[in-house]
Amino acid sequence: MSTGVTVTDTATPFQLGFDRIRSAGAGMVRVLIYWRQVAPTKEPDSWNPADPADSHYNWSYFDQQVQMARNAGLQPMIELFSAPDWAERGKASNANAYPGIYDPDPTDFSRFALAAAKRYSGNFGGLPRVRYWQAWNEPNLSISFQPQFKHGKPASPILYRQLLNRFAGAVQSVNPSNKVIGGGLAPNGVPGSVAPMTFARQLLCMTGRSHPKAKRGCSGRGRFDIWGTNPFTTGGPTHKSYSADSVGLRELPNLRRLIGAANRAGKVVSRQGSIPLWVTEFSWDSKPSDPGGVPMRILTRWTSEAMYRAWQAGVSRFFWLTLRDWPRPDGVPWNQTIDSGLYFRGSTIEKDRPKQNLQAFRFPFVAFPGRKGITIWGRTSSSTGGKVTIDYKQGKKWKRIGKVRAGGNGVFSSVVRSGFARRLAKRKRGMIRAVYRGESSRAFSLRPQRDFRQPPFGK
C-alpha cells in the first residue's frame, strides 16, 4: 500500500513542506485547486476558459505547489473544487457551506478541467505533468455540494455524476492515460447530506447492500478509474459506524464490494479492468494540540492500525490529512480546526516539531496476538522490499523473535509462530517492533486497546 498526504496546510506553500511529505514515506501529495481562486470573479464577455494561458486566469499559487511537489520527488494528485459565483446555478442554503458549491455548471467545470489538464500536461510552460485528477471533494456533504436533495429525494448523486463524467472527458482528452478519481466521499449521512453508500449506489445505478446489483431501468454510468473515500472514523480503527450506509474504516469492505459489483455490471466507464479504492483523506486530531483529540500514545497505535485495516479492505493508496496542524484563529472551537498534522505547527515551518505518530505513518507496523502466534503487518518506510526483523522488548534490550521478507512495494505480512512468540501472544503483553535496514518502526503493544467514541476532529 502506498501513501500520500493531503496538502501541507492552507497557508503559503514551502518547499520544506513537500520535502517533509516525501521524508514521511509518502509518494503522492493531494493538491486542492480552488476554481474560484484561479478564475476571474466575473465571467468576461470575451475569453477562452479552456485555454490555460488565458490572461483572465491566475494559476501562480498552484503552479508553485505542483512544481514544489515534483521537486520533492512527489506525484501530485490535483483536485478541482469550489466554483466561481458565475458558474453556480443557484445559492447555497447553508451559511456554513464552502463558497462555490451550489450546482456548478458541468460545461463550465469541464472547460476549467480542460484548461488545468492542458496546463499540467508536461507540455506547457515548463510545468510538470500531473497524471491523477479528482473531481470535487465530498460531494455527498451539504457544506461541500448543494443541492443534496430535491423534493425529499437525493439529488446530489445525479448532479455529481454529470460533473464527474464531463470532468473525466476533459482531462482524458488531453492525455488518455490520465487517471480520474471519483467520489472522495464524506463518511456519514449527517442531516441534510447523503450517506456515502446511498450516494455511490444512486450514482452507479446499483441496488442492494449485501449483494449489490444493477438497478433495472437505470442507465446511468460513472466515468472514473479510481474511487476515493474519506472514511473518518468516530472511534478507533475497528469502530462501527452509526448507520449501515456510512463508510468508516470498518465499512471499507462494503464500499469495495459495491464498486467491484458496479464495475462488473458495466456501470463504470474506465480504460482499466479493476477499479482501485483509495482513502483520499483520513486522520484524527492529536492531543496535544487539540484538548479533545486522541492521546498521542493511542494515536500512534491507531495510525498504524488504520493503515493496516485499510490494506485489509483492499485500499491501495492512503492519504493522511495533513502534514502540519492548520492555523487556529482566536475563538474558533477546537473541533472546527485541523489539528491532525504529522507535525505540531510552529511560528514558522522550520520550527514545526514532529509528532510521535509521524514514524507510525512513515513505517507503519502492527502486531496482534493470536492462537498460532503473533500476526504482524507493516510497510517499509521506503516502500522497498527486503529482510525485516521482528523484535521483542526484553527489559531495556530488544530480542529478535522472527524475520519476514517485504515485497517489492514494501508491504510485509506474516505470523511469527515460534514457541516464544506463542507464549507472548497468550500473555497479550509486551512491545513488538519491526526493523528494516537499520530503521525501527514504533513499538506496538500486544495488549489490546479498547475502542471508545472519539470524533476525528476532536470533542
C-alpha positions in Angstrom: 0.0 0.0 0.0 1.3 3.4 -1.0 0.8 6.6 1.0 0.2 10.3 0.3 -0.6 13.4 2.3 -3.4 15.8 1.6 -1.9 19.3 1.4 0.9 20.7 3.6 -1.6 23.2 5.0 -3.7 26.1 3.7 -1.0 28.7 4.0 1.8 29.7 1.7 3.4 26.6 0.1 7.0 25.9 1.2 9.5 23.6 -0.4 10.4 22.2 3.0 6.8 21.1 3.5 6.8 19.0 0.4 10.3 17.6 1.3 8.9 16.6 4.6 6.0 14.8 3.0 8.5 12.8 0.9 10.6 12.0 4.0 7.4 10.8 5.7 7.4 7.9 3.3 4.7 9.3 1.0 4.9 9.2 -2.7 2.0 11.5 -3.5 0.5 14.8 -2.4 -3.1 15.9 -2.9 -3.2 19.4 -4.2 -6.5 21.3 -3.9 -7.1 23.8 -6.7 -9.9 26.2 -5.9 -11.5 27.0 -9.2 -12.8 30.4 -7.9 -9.2 31.4 -6.9 -7.9 30.8 -10.4 -10.9 32.1 -12.4 -12.0 35.7 -12.7 -14.5 37.0 -10.2 -16.9 37.9 -13.0 -17.1 36.0 -16.2 -15.5 38.1 -19.0 -17.5 38.9 -22.1 -14.7 37.6 -24.3 -12.3 34.8 -23.2 -11.4 31.2 -23.7 -11.9 29.3 -20.4 -10.4 26.1 -21.9 -7.1 27.9 -22.6 -4.7 27.6 -19.7 -2.8 30.7 -21.0 -5.9 32.9 -21.0 -5.0 36.2 -19.2 -8.1 36.1 -17.0 -6.7 33.1 -15.1 -4.3 33.3 -12.2 -2.6 29.9 -11.6 0.6 31.1 -9.9 -0.2 29.8 -6.4 -1.0 26.3 -7.7 1.9 26.3 -10.2 4.2 26.7 -7.1 2.6 23.7 -5.4 2.8 21.4 -8.4 6.4 22.4 -9.1 7.5 22.0 -5.4 5.8 18.6 -5.2 7.8 17.4 -8.2 11.0 18.9 -6.9 10.5 16.8 -3.8 10.0 13.6 -5.8 6.3 13.5 -5.2 3.5 12.7 -7.6 0.8 15.4 -7.4 -2.9 14.5 -7.4 -4.9 17.5 -8.3 -8.5 18.0 -7.0 -10.7 20.7 -8.6 -13.2 22.3 -6.2 -15.2 25.5 -5.4 -16.7 27.2 -8.4 -16.7 31.0 -9.1 -20.0 32.6 -8.5 -20.9 32.9 -12.2 -20.6 29.1 -12.6 -23.1 28.3 -9.8 -26.7 27.7 -10.8 -28.2 28.8 -7.5 -27.3 29.9 -4.0 -26.3 27.6 -1.1 -28.8 27.4 1.7 -26.3 26.6 4.4 -24.4 29.6 5.8 -21.6 27.3 6.9 -21.1 25.9 3.4 -17.9 26.4 1.4 -18.2 29.1 -1.3 -18.8 27.9 -4.8 -20.6 24.7 -4.1 -24.2 25.1 -5.4 -24.9 23.1 -8.6 -21.8 24.1 -10.5 -22.4 24.1 -14.3 -20.9 20.9 -15.8 -19.9 22.7 -19.0 -18.1 25.4 -17.2 -16.4 22.8 -15.0 -15.3 20.7 -17.9 -13.8 23.8 -19.6 -11.8 24.6 -16.5 -10.7 21.0 -16.1 -9.6 21.0 -19.7 -7.5 24.2 -19.1 -6.0 22.6 -15.9 -5.1 19.3 -17.6 -3.5 21.2 -20.5 -1.5 23.4 -18.1 -0.2 20.4 -16.2 0.2 18.1 -19.3 4.0 18.3 -19.2 3.9 20.3 -22.4 3.1 23.8 -21.1 5.5 26.4 -20.0 7.9 24.0 -18.4 5.4 22.9 -15.8 5.4 19.3 -14.7 2.8 16.7 -15.8 0.1 15.7 -13.5 -1.5 12.3 -14.1 -4.1 12.0 -11.3 -7.2 14.1 -11.2 -10.0 14.2 -8.7 -13.4 15.8 -9.4 -14.6 17.8 -6.3 -14.4 16.9 -2.6 -17.1 15.2 -0.5 -20.0 15.8 -2.9 -22.3 13.9 -0.6 -21.8 16.6 2.2 -24.1 19.6 2.2 -21.2 22.1 3.1 -19.3 20.9 0.0 -22.0 20.4 -2.6 -25.6 21.5 -3.0 -28.4 20.7 -3.5 -28.2 17.4 -1.7 -32.0 16.8 -2.0 -34.8 17.8 -4.3 -38.4 17.1 -3.3 -37.2 15.0 -0.4 -35.1 12.7 -2.6 -31.3 12.6 -3.1 -30.3 14.9 -6.0 -26.5 15.2 -5.4 -25.5 11.7 -6.8 -27.0 12.5 -10.3 -25.7 16.1 -10.3 -22.3 15.0 -9.3 -22.3 12.2 -12.0 -22.8 14.9 -14.6 -19.9 16.9 -13.3 -17.7 13.8 -12.9 -18.3 12.5 -16.4 -17.7 15.8 -18.1 -14.6 16.3 -16.0 -13.3 12.9 -17.0 -13.9 13.5 -20.6 -12.0 16.8 -20.4 -8.9 15.6 -18.6 -8.6 12.4 -20.6 -9.0 14.3 -23.9 -5.6 15.9 -23.1 -4.0 12.5 -22.3 -5.9 9.2 -22.3 -3.6 7.8 -19.6 -4.7 10.5 -17.1 -6.4 8.8 -14.2 -9.7 10.1 -12.8 -10.6 9.8 -9.1 -14.3 9.8 -8.4 -16.1 10.2 -5.1 -13.9 11.4 -2.3 -17.0 11.0 -0.2 -17.6 12.1 3.4 -18.1 9.1 5.8 -21.6 9.8 7.2 -25.0 10.8 6.1 -25.4 13.6 8.5 -28.7 15.6 8.4 -29.0 17.4 5.1 -26.4 15.1 3.4 -26.5 11.8 1.6 -24.8 8.8 3.2 -21.8 7.6 1.1 -23.1 4.1 0.2 -26.5 5.6 -0.8 -24.7 8.2 -2.9 -22.5 5.6 -4.6 -25.4 3.3 -5.3 -27.5 6.0 -6.9 -24.6 7.4 -8.9 -23.9 4.0 -10.3 -27.5 2.8 -10.7 -27.0 0.0 -8.2 -29.3 -1.5 -5.6 -28.8 -3.8 -2.6 -26.4 -3.7 0.4 -25.0 -7.2 1.0 -25.3 -8.3 -2.7 -25.3 -5.2 -4.8 -26.5 -5.5 -8.4 -27.5 -3.2 -11.3 -30.9 -1.5 -10.8 -33.4 -2.2 -13.5 -34.4 0.7 -15.7 -31.5 2.8 -14.6 -29.0 3.5 -17.3 -26.5 5.9 -15.7 -22.8 5.2 -15.6 -19.9 6.9 -13.9 -16.6 7.6 -15.6 -13.6 7.2 -13.4 -10.6 5.0 -12.9 -10.2 5.1 -9.1 -12.8 5.5 -6.4 -11.9 7.7 -3.4 -13.4 7.9 0.0 -12.7 9.8 3.3 -13.5 7.2 6.0 -13.0 9.4 9.1 -13.9 7.2 12.0 -15.6 8.3 15.2 -13.6 5.9 17.3 -10.7 3.5 16.9 -9.8 1.7 13.6 -12.4 -1.0 14.2 -15.2 1.3 15.4 -18.6 0.6 13.9 -20.3 3.5 12.1 -23.7 4.5 13.3 -25.6 3.7 10.1 -25.5 0.9 7.5 -24.7 3.3 4.7 -21.8 5.1 6.4 -18.2 4.3 5.5 -15.6 4.4 8.2 -12.6 2.2 8.2 -14.6 -0.8 9.3 -17.1 -0.4 6.4 -14.5 -0.1 3.7 -15.1 -3.7 2.5 -18.8 -2.8 1.9 -17.7 0.0 -0.4 -15.2 -2.1 -2.2 -17.8 -4.8 -2.8 -20.2 -2.2 -4.3 -17.6 -0.6 -6.6 -16.5 -4.0 -7.8 -20.1 -5.1 -8.5 -20.8 -1.9 -10.3 -17.7 -2.3 -12.5 -18.6 -5.9 -13.3 -22.2 -4.8 -14.2 -20.8 -2.2 -16.7 -21.7 0.8 -14.6 -18.2 2.2 -14.6 -16.6 3.6 -17.7 -12.8 3.1 -17.5 -9.9 2.0 -19.7 -8.6 -0.3 -17.0 -10.1 -3.6 -15.8 -10.4 -3.3 -12.0 -11.1 -0.1 -10.1 -8.7 0.7 -7.2 -10.1 2.0 -3.9 -8.2 4.9 -2.4 -8.5 6.6 1.0 -8.2 10.2 -0.1 -8.4 11.7 3.4 -8.0 10.3 6.9 -6.8 11.3 10.3 -7.6 12.0 13.9 -6.8 15.2 15.8 -4.0 14.7 18.3 -3.9 15.6 22.0 -1.9 17.8 22.1 -2.6 20.0 20.2 -6.4 19.5 20.4 -7.6 19.1 24.1 -10.3 16.8 22.7 -8.1 14.9 20.4 -6.6 11.4 20.6 -3.9 11.0 23.3 -0.6 10.6 21.5 0.2 7.1 22.7 -3.1 5.8 21.4 -2.9 7.9 18.2 0.5 6.4 17.3 -1.0 2.9 17.6 -4.2 3.9 15.7 -2.2 5.5 12.9 -0.5 2.2 12.0 -3.6 0.2 12.6 -5.7 2.4 10.4 -3.4 1.8 7.5 -3.5 -2.0 8.2 -7.3 -2.1 8.3 -7.4 -0.1 5.0 -4.9 -2.5 3.5 -7.0 -5.5 4.6 -10.0 -3.9 2.9 -8.1 -3.7 -0.4 -7.1 0.0 -0.3 -4.1 0.7 -2.4 -3.4 4.3 -1.6 -3.8 6.0 1.8 -3.7 9.8 2.2 -3.2 11.4 5.6 -4.8 14.8 6.4 -2.4 16.7 6.8 1.3 17.5 7.1 1.1 20.2 9.8 -1.6 21.5 12.1 -3.5 24.3 10.4 -3.6 27.8 11.8 -6.2 28.3 14.6 -8.0 31.7 14.6 -8.7 33.1 18.0 -12.1 32.0 19.4 -12.7 29.1 17.0 -13.6 25.9 18.8 -11.0 23.1 18.7 -13.4 20.8 16.9 -13.6 23.2 14.0 -9.9 23.3 13.3 -7.5 20.7 11.8 -5.0 19.5 14.4 -4.2 16.2 12.8 -0.9 17.2 11.2 2.1 14.9 11.4 3.9 18.0 12.8 3.0 20.4 15.5 2.7 23.8 13.9 5.4 26.3 14.9 5.7 30.0 14.3 7.4 29.1 11.0 7.5 25.8 9.2 11.2 25.5 10.2 10.1 25.5 13.8 7.4 22.8 13.4 8.0 19.7 15.6 7.3 16.1 14.5 4.6 14.2 16.4 5.1 10.7 17.7 2.7 9.2 15.0 4.9 10.6 12.2 7.0 7.4 12.4 3.9 5.3 12.6 2.8 6.8 9.3 6.3 6.6 7.7 6.9 3.0 8.8 3.5 1.5 9.8 3.6 -1.7 11.8 1.1 -3.7 13.8 1.4 -6.9 16.0 -1.7 -8.7 17.2 -1.7 -11.8 19.5 -3.5 -14.9 18.1 -3.8 -18.6 18.8 -1.0 -19.5 16.4 1.4 -16.8 17.4 1.8 -13.1 16.7 0.2 -11.7 13.5 2.3 -8.9 12.1 1.9 -6.4 9.2 3.8 -3.4 8.1 5.2 -1.4 5.2 8.8 -0.3 5.0 9.4 3.5 5.0 10.9 3.4 1.5 8.3 1.1 0.1 11.0 -1.2 -1.0 11.5 -4.9 -0.4 14.0 -6.9 1.7 14.5 -8.6 5.0 12.6 -7.2 8.0 13.4 -8.4 11.5 10.8 -8.6 14.3 11.9 -7.8 17.8 10.5 -8.1 21.3 11.5 -5.6 24.1 13.1 -7.6 26.9 13.9 -5.2 29.7 15.9 -2.4 28.1 17.1 -4.5 25.2 15.5 -5.9 22.1 15.4 -9.6 21.3 14.9 -10.9 17.7 11.9 -13.3 17.6 11.4 -13.6 13.8 12.1 -12.3 10.4 10.0 -11.8 7.3 10.6 -10.5 3.7 8.9 -7.4 2.5 7.6 -7.5 -1.1 8.6 -5.1 -3.8 6.1 -2.5 -2.6 7.5 -2.7 1.0 4.5 -4.5 2.4 5.1 -7.5 4.7 2.6 -9.7 6.4 3.1 -12.9 8.4 2.5 -14.8 11.6 5.5 -15.3 14.0 5.0 -18.8 15.2 8.0 -19.6 17.5 7.3 -21.1 20.9 8.4 -17.8 22.5 6.1 -15.8 20.2 3.1 -18.1 21.1 3.8 -17.6 24.8 3.9 -13.8 24.3 0.6 -14.0 22.3 -1.0 -16.0 25.1 0.0 -13.4 27.7 -1.1 -10.5 25.4 1.7 -8.3 26.9 4.9 -6.9 25.6 6.2 -4.5 22.9 7.0 -5.6 19.4 8.8 -3.7 16.6 10.0 -4.2 13.1 13.4 -3.2 11.8 14.3 -2.6 8.2 17.8 -1.5 7.0 18.6 -0.2 10.5 15.4 1.8 10.9 12.9 0.8 13.6 9.1 1.1 13.5 7.3 2.5 16.5 6.9 -0.3 19.1 3.4 -1.9 19.1 1.9 -3.2 22.2 0.4 -6.8 22.3 -2.1 -5.5 24.9 -5.4 -4.8 23.1 -6.5 -1.2 23.1 -10.2 -0.8 23.9 -12.3 1.1 21.4 -14.1 4.3 22.5 -16.0 7.0 20.9 -13.7 9.7 19.5 -14.8 12.3 17.0 -12.0 12.6 14.4 -11.7 16.4 14.7 -11.9 16.4 18.5 -14.7 16.7 21.0 
